Amino acid sequence: MQLSNVSFSYRRRGPSVLRDVGVRLAPGDVIEVVGANGAGKSTLLRLLAGITRPTGGTILDRPSVVGFAPDRFPADQPFTVAGYLTHLARVRGTASWKPWCARLGLDPLLSVRLGELSKGSAHKVGLVQALMCAPGLLILDEPFAGLDVTTRDALPAIIAEVRARSGIVVASDHQGGLQDVPSVRRWSVVDGRVKEGSAEPAMRGSGDADSESRATVRVTLPADEADAFVAKMRQAGYEAER
C-alpha cells in the first residue's frame, strides 16, 4: 500500500490538515501513529481506511478487506450487541464474531443495547466488528483507551496475529500499548506532515509538544485502587505505570 503526495483539508481552499504525505506499507507492517492532539492522526487513519477521500494525491494498493475501529464507537444505534454484530456479519459475509466476543469478554453483554454500554464495553464492540472480517488492513484509533486490564493485555497478541498472516496494522496510540510489540514502525504527525522514526517522548501523553514543560508525578494510593487509577490516567491520555 502506498500514499503519494496525499493532502487533506476540510474546506475548499481551507488550510491543509495533512499535506505531502508519502509513505509505504508492506504486508506484516505494524505502524504506531503518534502526535499532539489535533495534529491529524485520526484524519490520517480515516484516509488509510478509505472512509475519507484525500483532497490531493493518491492512495494505491489498499487491501481489499479493511477493519476500522474508531476511537469513539457510535453506540447510539437501535441494536443489542448481538444484533449489531449479526447485522454486520451479514454485510461482511462472515460469521466469525462470536469467538471474538468470547475472547474480549463481551459474552455477558450480548443482549445489552449499544446505548447502555460503558465506553470501554462499546469500544470492545468496535474492536470485534473490525476484527471479525479477518482484515488485510486493520486501523485502530486509540485502541487501548477505556479498556479493562485483561483486554489491554490481550490486544498486542491480537495485533501480532494479524501481522503473522501478513496483515497490516496501523494504530494511533497515546498510551504506549504497542511498546511490547516487536519491530513496530512509528509515524509522527507534526505540522501536517508524517515523519517516520522513533516517537519523541513529548509526542505522547497529553499532547504537549514542549518536552521541557513535562513532569513526572508520583502518586501513592490503596493497592486495590491502583489498576483503576492507572487505567483512568491512560484513558485521559497520560503515560502511567504502576
TAVEN-V784969 format. One line per field, one symbol per residue. phi: phi as a letter, one per 40 degrees, with the letter a starting at -180 (. if undefined). psi: psi as a letter, one per 40 degrees, with the letter a starting at -180 (. if undefined). burial: + if it has 16 or more other ideal C-beta (glycine too) atoms within 10 Angstrom, else -. Layout:
phi = ???
psi = ???
burial = ???
//
This chain:
phi = .abbfcbabcbcgccccbafcbabbbdgcbbbbbicdgchcccccccccgcbcccagbbbgcdcbbbbbccbccccbcbcdcccccccccccgbbcccccccccgcdcbccccdccccdccccccccccccccfccbbbbbfcccgccdccdcccdcccccccccgcbbbbcacbgccccccfccbbbcbfgbbbcicccdcccgcgccbccccabbcbbaddcbccccccccccchccabc
psi = ihhhfhihidiheiihdiifhhiihiheihhhhiiiheeeddddddddeedhhieiaihifhidhhhhhidhhgegifiidddddddddddefiffdddddddefedeedeiideeiidddddddddddddeegidhhhhhfdeheiiddddddddddddddddffihhhhiheefeedehifhihhhhhfeihhhiihideeibeehehdeeiihhhhhiideeddddddddddeeihhi.
burial = +-+--++++-------+++-+-+-+---++++++++--+++++++++++----++-+-+--++--++++++-+-+---++++-++--++--+----++-++-++-+--+--+-+--+---+++++++++++++-++++++++++++++--++--++-++--++---++++++++++++--+--+++++++-+-+----+--++++------------------------++-+++-+--+--
//
